[in-house]
Each structure stands twice: as C-alpha cells, then as structure tokens.
Amino acid sequence: MDLHDLYQETILDHGRKPRNFGKLEDPTHHAEGFNPMCGDRFTVEIRVEDGVIADAAFQGQGCAISTASASLMLEALVGRPAGDFEALFTTVHTLLTSEGEAVGDPGKLVVFNGVRNFPLRVKCASLPWHTLRAALNREAVASTE
C-alpha cells in the first residue's frame, strides 16, 4: 500500500467514524473554529490535568478531511503533555504546507502529507489544529482566515 492509498483509507475511516466525537464532561479548555470558505464548524474541548491532556472531544460538522483531522489530532494528543501540542502543530503544518520534511515524528498524522496537493483542503485539515491552539491559549474562537 502506498502513502496515497494510506492517506485515502485513513482519512475516509476517521471521516466516517471519528474518534473522540461528542461532548466532554468538565473541559478545562474549549474553543470554536470556523472555516468561512466551506462552512466547516467545530468545537474542541479538552481537559488538562497536571499538564497532561487527560481527555478531549470535538463536535460540529465539516468535510471528511476536517473531521478526520480533528479525530486524528485528538487521538494523537490524549495522554500527552499539553506542552507537546505546539511541536506537533508545527509538524502537521509543515506536512500540510511545504515540500520539506516534517520536523519530528508525525506518526499516523503523516497521512496529511497528501493534503498539500489540494490547496483548498489545507484550511479544512488545519481548522481543528487552529481551534485547539485557540483553546489552549484561552481564546474562544479560531478561524482559518
């Protein structure tokens, strides 16, 4: 299986059956994200305990790419120190926007490498990441604009 097939299979799987979808009980951080270009809208909620992302959830609606991105993002971050987010954000942003190699190990998130071939979809894939960044910075709203 090549990376393109892996990309399609993983995005479709997480788009159809997103992990961590729903409302979180007692979140410590939350934000809403909106992509005015396509109408994707998400709320991301996390609970940070002792500096670790103990639990996370998202709600809303969007295309398969934005939904898969939120699902994969939260799957990658639950159980990790909240301080790891920025490094992972940078890795994913590099995967989405540049021809260079991502810094760090993106793990399953490497599937977003293929999104850069579809420039209109980069904002779809990055919306959940900007939304979680806003939540961690205690900002209520994030946008891809």
Secondary structure by P-SEA (a helix, b strand, c coil): ccaaaaaaaaaaaaaaccccccccccccccbbbbcccccccbbbbbbbccccccccbbbbbbcaaaaaaaaaaaaacccccccaaaaaaaaaaaaacccccccccccccccccccccccccccccaaaaaaaaaaaacccccccc
